[in-house]
């Protein structure tokens, strides 16, 4: 029986931990045995959930240095519980889900070895069934099962090597062909110059198996070779260095579009030919235009930090903007809930680049988001014209307060209550009428000309503050007013806000 507390490896709806020695001296907790136990526990859990005793389970990995070893450990755990294991090798996280629903495989479950955009020494596990990714409670149940397991050597690491990425990329290619309906059906992207920055993660496949296959010129694409040390930049569309890298490459190549993926390709961002970044509000806006053209009046679900300008944009184009909680699973689950209630919601997307379409199994797939953009380009549409009326804020900042109190959640609630109580005494500030997370405040032209949101973090002992203003200097005005209120609490470290103001 394991002595490891596997609950500490749970990160929301997946598993993440330290997988190798590192210069930060973070202790390794995602050990070989931990992975074996968690994989075996998934089989036990899935047998109970599905009612099937004979299971076929696929395993894939990203480019991380520990990926190959952990995949082997995963197979050993699956085999120990009698599953039929399939090694899909280097894959994307969305492809691992698709392996459970696409012909000819229809695996009963799948596991992706990845830690997304986190540093090289970390790794993790994401679990799927044909119904989608596992939820928080499912992962907790698996960690509880794993804690009671013992897996003794020798280990059976045999698995059938299976090429699924070709099946998945054929699916993407056909979506583009069907969407564009070009005279040259086989090459709907002919004449377009599209480049990709994979950041040495797993997204390089998109060049050879999708773009080139469809006739695009991909000259200028960079960092396509998988390398788990990530020698060029972190594979993360939100990272400033990574964003600058794809922007420079797009402009230098005179490309029509630049695409950047995160490590496991469940997130993506883009750059237009003039260097404008299609991330955050801009990416959501252009995808919303597509969704609203195909499904007039549909509801677009976003996370809590999207801008007022985006809400106006969606409403102006005939849609309904539903601003929900931070966290891609929260956003996706809310969109699914609305559909179950009879309210059409075709797109769920958060500002990080996690986006899921109803038409695509509500799977957060960065490659599929780019498929939707490529269809527009293939049809001759200009993406920049589709969002010409999107009003972007003059300023946008995020400040993160460390929580100094012992009881993090309770202390965060008290801070939010103080802010809520003080609003009635603060001229020019008004709490957002409909709000699902933290306290969101709208500020009039004389008191910041924008909005701010203070909330509790999903996974860290911090309280993030997002500020956006339509006026230069507006964020400072809001920050100064907020500082006076937050001085009434000793639960958080106000130094980041004080440093921001000064």
C-alpha positions as CSV (number, residue, x, y, z in Angstrom):
1,X,0.0,0.0,0.0
2,X,1.3,3.5,-0.9
3,X,2.4,5.9,1.7
4,X,2.0,8.9,-0.7
5,X,-1.0,11.2,-0.2
6,X,-2.2,11.1,-3.8
7,X,-4.8,13.8,-3.1
8,X,-1.9,16.3,-3.1
9,X,-1.2,15.4,-6.7
10,X,-4.7,16.4,-7.8
11,X,-4.9,19.7,-9.7
12,X,-8.5,20.3,-10.4
13,X,-9.6,17.8,-13.0
14,X,-6.2,16.2,-13.6
15,X,-2.9,15.1,-11.9
16,X,0.2,17.2,-11.7
17,X,3.5,16.8,-9.8
18,X,7.2,17.1,-9.8
19,X,8.6,14.3,-12.1
20,X,12.3,14.8,-12.0
21,X,15.2,16.4,-10.0
22,X,15.5,20.1,-10.7
23,X,17.5,23.3,-9.9
24,X,14.8,24.5,-7.6
25,X,15.2,21.4,-5.4
26,X,11.5,20.7,-5.6
27,X,11.1,17.2,-4.3
28,X,9.9,14.5,-6.7
29,X,6.4,13.4,-5.9
30,X,5.1,12.1,-9.3
31,X,7.2,8.9,-8.9
32,X,7.2,5.8,-11.1
33,X,5.1,4.0,-8.5
34,X,2.7,6.9,-8.2
35,X,2.0,6.8,-11.9
36,X,1.6,3.0,-11.8
37,X,-0.9,3.2,-8.9
38,X,-2.9,6.0,-10.5
39,X,-3.1,4.2,-13.9
40,X,-4.2,1.0,-12.2
41,X,-6.8,3.0,-10.2
42,X,-8.2,4.5,-13.4
43,X,-8.8,0.9,-14.7
44,X,-10.6,0.0,-11.5
45,X,-12.6,3.2,-11.6
46,X,-13.5,2.8,-15.2
47,X,-14.6,-0.9,-14.8
48,X,-17.0,0.3,-12.1
49,X,-18.2,3.3,-14.1
50,X,-18.7,1.4,-17.5
51,X,-19.7,-2.0,-16.2
52,X,-17.2,-3.5,-18.5
53,X,-14.5,-6.0,-17.4
54,X,-12.6,-5.9,-20.6
55,X,-11.1,-2.5,-21.4
56,X,-9.0,-1.0,-24.2
57,X,-7.1,2.1,-22.9
58,X,-4.8,4.4,-24.9
59,X,-1.8,6.3,-23.5
60,X,-0.1,9.2,-25.1
61,X,2.5,11.8,-24.0
62,X,3.8,15.3,-24.7
63,X,7.5,16.1,-25.4
64,X,8.6,16.4,-21.7
65,X,11.8,14.8,-20.7
66,X,10.0,12.4,-18.4
67,X,7.2,11.6,-20.8
68,X,8.5,8.3,-22.2
69,X,9.3,6.9,-18.8
70,X,6.0,7.9,-17.3
71,X,4.1,6.5,-20.3
72,X,5.9,3.1,-19.6
73,X,4.9,3.3,-16.0
74,X,1.3,4.1,-17.0
75,X,1.2,1.0,-19.2
76,X,2.5,-1.1,-16.4
77,X,-0.3,0.1,-14.1
78,X,-3.0,-0.6,-16.8
79,X,-1.6,-4.0,-17.5
80,X,-1.6,-4.9,-13.8
81,X,-5.4,-4.4,-13.7
82,X,-5.9,-6.4,-16.9
83,X,-6.5,-3.6,-19.4
84,X,-5.5,-3.9,-23.1
85,X,-2.9,-1.1,-23.5
86,X,-2.2,0.9,-26.6
87,X,0.8,3.2,-26.9
88,X,-0.1,6.3,-29.0
89,X,3.3,7.9,-28.5
90,X,3.7,11.6,-29.0
91,X,0.1,13.0,-29.2
92,X,-2.0,16.0,-28.3
93,X,-4.3,16.0,-25.3
94,X,-7.4,16.6,-27.6
95,X,-6.3,13.7,-29.8
96,X,-6.3,11.4,-26.7
97,X,-10.0,12.2,-26.1
98,X,-10.8,11.8,-29.7
99,X,-9.3,8.3,-29.6
100,X,-12.3,7.3,-27.6
101,X,-14.9,8.5,-30.1
102,X,-13.4,8.3,-33.6
103,X,-13.4,5.2,-35.9
104,X,-11.9,2.7,-36.0
105,X,-10.6,2.7,-32.4
106,X,-13.2,3.8,-29.9
107,X,-11.0,3.2,-26.8
108,X,-12.9,2.8,-23.6
109,X,-10.6,5.3,-22.0
110,X,-7.3,7.2,-22.5
111,X,-4.6,8.9,-20.5
112,X,-2.4,11.8,-21.6
113,X,1.0,12.3,-19.9
114,X,1.4,16.1,-19.8
115,X,1.7,19.1,-17.5
116,X,0.6,21.5,-20.2
117,X,2.7,24.7,-20.1
118,X,4.4,24.1,-16.8
119,X,8.2,24.0,-16.4
120,X,10.1,21.0,-17.8
121,X,10.5,19.2,-14.5
122,X,6.8,18.8,-13.9
123,X,4.5,16.3,-15.5
124,X,1.0,14.9,-15.0
125,X,-1.9,12.8,-16.2
126,X,-5.2,13.7,-17.9
127,X,-7.9,11.1,-18.1
128,X,-10.7,10.7,-20.6
129,X,-13.7,8.5,-21.4
130,X,-16.0,8.7,-24.4
131,X,-18.1,11.1,-22.3
132,X,-15.2,13.6,-22.0
133,X,-12.5,14.5,-19.5
134,X,-12.9,13.4,-15.9
135,X,-14.2,15.9,-13.4
136,X,-12.8,16.9,-10.0
137,X,-14.7,14.4,-8.0
138,X,-13.7,11.6,-10.4
139,X,-10.0,12.4,-10.0
140,X,-10.4,12.5,-6.2
141,X,-12.0,9.0,-6.3
142,X,-9.1,7.7,-8.4
143,X,-6.5,9.1,-6.0
144,X,-8.4,7.4,-3.1
145,X,-8.3,4.1,-5.0
146,X,-4.6,4.5,-5.8
147,X,-3.7,5.1,-2.2
148,X,-4.8,1.5,-1.4
149,X,-2.9,-0.3,-4.1
150,X,0.3,-2.3,-4.1
151,X,1.9,-3.1,-7.4
152,X,4.9,-5.4,-7.1
153,X,7.6,-6.1,-9.7
154,X,8.1,-7.5,-12.3
155,X,6.2,-5.0,-14.4
156,X,4.6,-5.8,-17.7
157,X,5.2,-2.8,-20.0
158,X,4.0,-4.3,-23.2
159,X,1.5,-2.2,-25.3
160,X,0.4,-2.2,-28.8
161,X,1.9,0.7,-30.7
162,X,-0.9,2.5,-32.5
163,X,-0.9,5.4,-34.9
164,X,-3.9,7.5,-34.0
165,X,-2.5,11.0,-34.8
166,X,-3.1,10.2,-38.5
167,X,-6.7,9.5,-37.8
168,X,-7.1,12.7,-35.8
169,X,-5.4,14.9,-38.3
170,X,-7.5,13.5,-41.1
171,X,-10.5,14.5,-39.1
172,X,-9.2,18.1,-38.9
173,X,-8.4,18.2,-42.6
174,X,-11.8,17.0,-43.5
175,X,-13.4,19.7,-41.3
176,X,-11.5,22.4,-43.2
177,X,-12.2,20.9,-46.6
178,X,-15.9,20.6,-45.8
179,X,-16.0,24.1,-44.3
180,X,-14.2,25.9,-47.2
181,X,-15.7,23.9,-50.1
182,X,-13.0,25.2,-52.5
183,X,-12.9,24.3,-56.2
184,X,-9.7,22.5,-55.3
185,X,-11.3,20.4,-52.6
186,X,-8.1,18.6,-51.7
187,X,-6.1,21.9,-51.2
188,X,-8.5,24.5,-49.7
189,X,-5.6,26.5,-48.2
190,X,-3.6,26.8,-51.4
191,X,-2.4,30.4,-51.8
192,X,-2.3,31.0,-48.1
193,X,0.9,31.5,-46.0
194,X,0.3,30.1,-42.5
195,X,3.1,29.5,-40.0
196,X,3.2,27.7,-36.7
197,X,5.3,28.1,-33.5
198,X,5.1,24.9,-31.6
199,X,7.6,25.9,-28.9
200,X,9.1,22.5,-29.1
201,X,6.0,21.0,-27.7
202,X,3.6,18.6,-29.5
203,X,2.0,21.1,-32.0
204,X,4.5,20.6,-34.8
205,X,2.3,17.9,-36.4
206,X,-0.1,20.7,-37.5
207,X,2.3,21.8,-40.1
208,X,3.0,18.6,-42.0
209,X,-0.2,16.7,-41.4
210,X,-2.7,19.6,-41.7
211,X,-1.4,22.8,-43.3
212,X,0.9,21.3,-45.9
213,X,-1.6,18.6,-46.6
214,X,-4.2,21.2,-47.4
215,X,-1.9,23.3,-49.7
216,X,-0.7,26.1,-47.4
217,X,2.8,27.6,-47.6
218,X,4.3,27.0,-44.1
219,X,7.7,28.7,-44.7
220,X,8.8,30.4,-41.5
221,X,7.3,27.9,-39.1
222,X,9.6,27.4,-36.1
223,X,10.4,25.2,-33.1
224,X,8.4,22.3,-34.5
225,X,10.7,19.5,-33.2
226,X,9.6,18.1,-29.8
227,X,12.1,18.9,-27.1
228,X,11.1,18.6,-23.5
229,X,13.7,21.1,-22.3
230,X,11.9,23.8,-24.2
231,X,15.1,25.5,-25.4
232,X,13.5,28.5,-27.2
233,X,10.6,29.6,-25.1
234,X,7.8,28.2,-22.9
235,X,5.1,26.7,-25.2
236,X,2.3,28.9,-23.9
237,X,0.3,31.4,-25.9
238,X,-0.1,33.7,-22.8
239,X,3.7,33.9,-22.2
240,X,5.1,37.3,-23.3
241,X,8.3,35.8,-24.8
242,X,6.3,33.2,-26.7
243,X,3.8,35.8,-27.9
244,X,6.6,38.0,-29.1
245,X,8.3,35.1,-30.9
246,X,5.3,34.2,-33.0
247,X,4.5,37.8,-33.7
248,X,8.1,38.5,-35.0
249,X,8.0,35.3,-37.1
250,X,4.7,36.2,-38.6
251,X,5.8,39.7,-39.6
252,X,9.2,38.5,-40.9
253,X,7.6,35.8,-43.0
254,X,4.9,38.1,-44.2
255,X,2.4,35.3,-43.3
256,X,-1.3,35.6,-43.5
257,X,-1.6,34.0,-40.1
258,X,0.7,32.9,-37.3
259,X,-0.4,30.1,-35.0
260,X,1.1,29.3,-31.5
261,X,0.2,26.2,-29.5
262,X,0.8,25.3,-25.9
263,X,2.7,22.1,-25.1
264,X,-0.2,19.6,-25.4
265,X,-2.2,21.6,-28.0
266,X,-5.3,22.1,-26.0
267,X,-4.8,25.9,-26.2
268,X,-3.8,28.1,-29.0
269,X,-3.4,31.8,-30.1
270,X,-2.8,33.5,-33.4
271,X,-1.3,36.6,-34.9
272,X,-2.7,38.4,-37.9
273,X,-0.7,39.5,-40.9
274,X,-0.3,43.1,-39.4
275,X,1.0,41.7,-36.1
276,X,-2.2,42.1,-34.1
277,X,-2.5,39.3,-31.6
278,X,-5.6,37.1,-31.6
279,X,-5.6,36.1,-28.0
280,X,-7.8,36.7,-25.0
281,X,-10.7,39.0,-25.9
282,X,-9.8,39.3,-29.6
283,X,-9.7,35.5,-30.1
284,X,-13.0,35.1,-28.3
285,X,-14.5,37.8,-30.4
286,X,-13.6,36.4,-33.8
287,X,-14.7,32.9,-32.8
288,X,-17.9,34.4,-31.4
289,X,-18.6,36.0,-34.8
290,X,-18.2,32.6,-36.5
291,X,-20.5,30.9,-33.9
292,X,-23.1,33.6,-34.3
293,X,-23.1,33.5,-38.1
294,X,-23.6,29.7,-37.9
295,X,-26.1,29.8,-34.9
296,X,-27.7,33.3,-34.6
297,X,-28.6,34.2,-31.1
298,X,-26.4,31.5,-29.4
299,X,-24.9,32.1,-26.0
300,X,-21.2,32.4,-25.7
301,X,-19.9,31.4,-22.3
302,X,-16.6,33.0,-21.1
303,X,-14.6,33.2,-17.9
304,X,-14.9,36.0,-15.4
305,X,-12.1,38.2,-16.6
306,X,-13.4,39.0,-20.1
307,X,-13.8,42.7,-20.9
308,X,-16.9,44.9,-21.1
309,X,-16.0,45.6,-24.7
310,X,-16.3,41.9,-25.5
311,X,-19.7,41.7,-23.9
312,X,-20.8,44.7,-26.0
313,X,-19.4,43.1,-29.1
314,X,-21.2,39.8,-28.6
315,X,-24.5,41.5,-27.8
316,X,-24.2,43.8,-30.8
317,X,-23.8,40.9,-33.2
318,X,-26.9,39.3,-31.9
319,X,-25.5,36.9,-29.3
320,X,-25.8,36.4,-25.6
321,X,-22.7,36.8,-23.4
322,X,-22.7,34.7,-20.3
323,X,-19.7,35.6,-18.2
324,X,-19.0,32.8,-15.7
325,X,-16.2,31.6,-13.5
326,X,-12.5,31.3,-14.2
327,X,-11.3,27.8,-15.2
328,X,-11.9,26.0,-18.5
329,X,-13.8,23.1,-16.9
330,X,-16.1,25.6,-15.3
331,X,-16.8,27.4,-18.5
332,X,-17.3,24.2,-20.5
333,X,-19.6,22.7,-17.9
334,X,-21.7,25.8,-17.7
335,X,-22.2,25.8,-21.5
336,X,-23.2,22.2,-21.3
337,X,-25.6,23.0,-18.5
338,X,-27.2,25.8,-20.5
339,X,-27.7,23.4,-23.4
340,X,-29.3,20.8,-21.1
341,X,-31.7,23.5,-20.0
342,X,-32.7,24.2,-23.6
343,X,-30.6,27.4,-24.1
344,X,-28.4,27.1,-27.1
345,X,-24.7,27.6,-26.4
346,X,-22.3,26.7,-29.1
347,X,-19.0,28.1,-27.7
348,X,-17.4,28.0,-24.3
349,X,-14.0,29.7,-24.1
350,X,-11.8,31.4,-21.5
351,X,-9.2,34.1,-22.0
352,X,-6.3,31.6,-21.6
353,X,-7.1,30.1,-25.0
354,X,-9.0,27.1,-23.8
355,X,-12.0,26.9,-26.1
356,X,-14.6,24.2,-26.8
357,X,-17.3,23.9,-29.5
358,X,-20.5,22.1,-29.0
359,X,-20.0,20.6,-32.5
360,X,-16.7,19.1,-31.4
361,X,-17.8,17.2,-28.3
362,X,-17.2,20.3,-26.1
363,X,-13.5,19.4,-26.3
364,X,-11.0,22.2,-25.5
365,X,-8.9,21.7,-28.5
366,X,-6.4,24.4,-29.7
367,X,-6.1,22.8,-33.1
368,X,-9.8,22.8,-33.6
369,X,-10.0,26.6,-32.7
370,X,-7.4,27.2,-35.5
371,X,-9.5,25.0,-37.9
372,X,-12.3,27.4,-37.5
373,X,-10.0,30.4,-38.3
374,X,-8.5,28.6,-41.3
375,X,-12.0,27.9,-42.7
376,X,-12.6,31.7,-42.7
377,X,-9.3,32.4,-44.4
378,X,-9.9,29.6,-47.0
379,X,-13.2,31.3,-47.8
380,X,-11.5,34.6,-48.4
381,X,-12.7,36.3,-45.2
382,X,-10.4,38.7,-43.4
383,X,-10.3,38.0,-39.7
384,X,-9.4,41.6,-38.8
385,X,-12.6,42.9,-40.5
386,X,-14.7,40.4,-38.5
387,X,-13.6,42.2,-35.2
388,X,-13.2,45.7,-36.5
389,X,-15.8,47.0,-34.0
390,X,-14.3,45.2,-30.9
391,X,-13.4,47.8,-28.4
392,X,-10.3,46.9,-26.5
393,X,-9.4,48.5,-23.2
394,X,-6.7,51.2,-23.0
395,X,-5.2,49.4,-20.0
396,X,-5.3,45.8,-18.7
397,X,-3.4,44.5,-15.7
398,X,-3.4,41.6,-13.2
399,X,-2.1,41.8,-9.7
400,X,-1.8,38.8,-7.4
401,X,-2.0,39.1,-3.6
402,X,-0.5,36.3,-1.5
403,X,-2.9,35.2,1.2
404,X,-1.1,35.4,4.5
405,X,-3.8,33.9,6.7
406,X,-3.8,30.2,7.6
407,X,-7.4,29.5,6.4
408,X,-7.0,30.5,2.8
409,X,-10.6,30.0,1.6
410,X,-12.3,31.5,4.6
411,X,-9.9,34.5,4.6
412,X,-10.5,35.1,0.9
413,X,-14.3,35.1,1.6
414,X,-13.8,37.7,4.4
415,X,-11.8,40.0,2.1
416,X,-14.5,39.8,-0.6
417,X,-17.2,40.6,2.0
418,X,-15.2,43.7,3.2
419,X,-15.0,44.9,-0.4
420,X,-18.7,44.2,-1.0
421,X,-19.7,46.1,2.2
422,X,-17.5,49.1,1.4
423,X,-18.9,49.6,-2.1
424,X,-22.0,51.4,-0.9
425,X,-19.7,54.1,0.6
426,X,-17.6,54.5,-2.6
427,X,-18.8,57.1,-5.1
428,X,-18.7,56.1,-8.7
429,X,-18.3,52.3,-8.1
430,X,-21.1,49.8,-8.7
431,X,-21.0,46.0,-8.2
432,X,-21.8,44.0,-11.3
433,X,-25.5,43.0,-11.1
434,X,-24.9,39.4,-12.4
435,X,-21.6,37.9,-11.2
436,X,-20.5,34.3,-10.5
437,X,-17.1,34.7,-9.0
438,X,-15.4,37.1,-6.6
439,X,-16.5,40.8,-6.6
440,X,-16.6,42.6,-10.0
441,X,-17.0,46.4,-9.8
442,X,-17.8,48.8,-12.6
443,X,-16.3,52.3,-12.2
444,X,-17.6,55.5,-13.9
445,X,-15.5,57.9,-16.0
446,X,-14.4,59.9,-13.0
447,X,-13.4,57.0,-10.9
448,X,-11.4,54.8,-13.2
449,X,-13.6,54.4,-16.3
450,X,-13.5,50.7,-16.3
451,X,-13.9,47.7,-14.1
452,X,-12.0,45.4,-11.7
453,X,-12.5,41.9,-10.4
454,X,-11.1,40.6,-7.1
455,X,-11.5,36.8,-6.7
456,X,-10.0,33.8,-5.0
457,X,-7.6,31.6,-7.0
458,X,-8.8,28.2,-8.0
459,X,-5.6,26.4,-7.0
460,X,-3.1,28.8,-5.4
461,X,-2.9,30.6,-2.0
462,X,-3.4,34.0,-3.8
463,X,-6.2,36.4,-4.7
464,X,-5.9,37.7,-8.2
465,X,-7.1,41.2,-9.1
466,X,-7.8,42.1,-12.7
467,X,-8.2,45.7,-13.8
468,X,-9.3,47.2,-17.1
469,X,-9.8,50.8,-18.0
470,X,-10.9,52.6,-21.2
471,X,-8.7,55.6,-20.1
472,X,-4.9,55.9,-19.7
473,X,-4.3,56.1,-15.9
474,X,-7.7,54.7,-15.1
475,X,-6.2,51.5,-13.5
476,X,-4.2,53.6,-11.1
477,X,-7.3,55.4,-10.0
478,X,-9.1,52.2,-9.3
479,X,-6.0,50.6,-7.6
480,X,-5.7,53.6,-5.2
481,X,-9.3,53.4,-4.2
482,X,-9.1,49.7,-3.7
483,X,-6.0,49.9,-1.6
484,X,-7.8,52.1,1.0
485,X,-10.5,49.5,1.3
486,X,-8.2,46.5,1.5
487,X,-6.2,48.1,4.3
488,X,-9.1,47.0,6.5
489,X,-7.9,43.4,6.3
490,X,-4.7,41.7,7.4
491,X,-5.4,38.5,5.5
492,X,-3.5,39.4,2.3
493,X,-0.2,40.9,1.5
494,X,-0.9,44.3,-0.1
495,X,2.7,44.9,-1.2
496,X,2.0,43.9,-4.9
497,X,-0.8,46.6,-5.0
498,X,1.4,49.2,-3.3
499,X,4.2,48.5,-5.7
500,X,1.8,48.8,-8.7
501,X,0.6,52.2,-7.5
502,X,4.1,53.5,-6.9
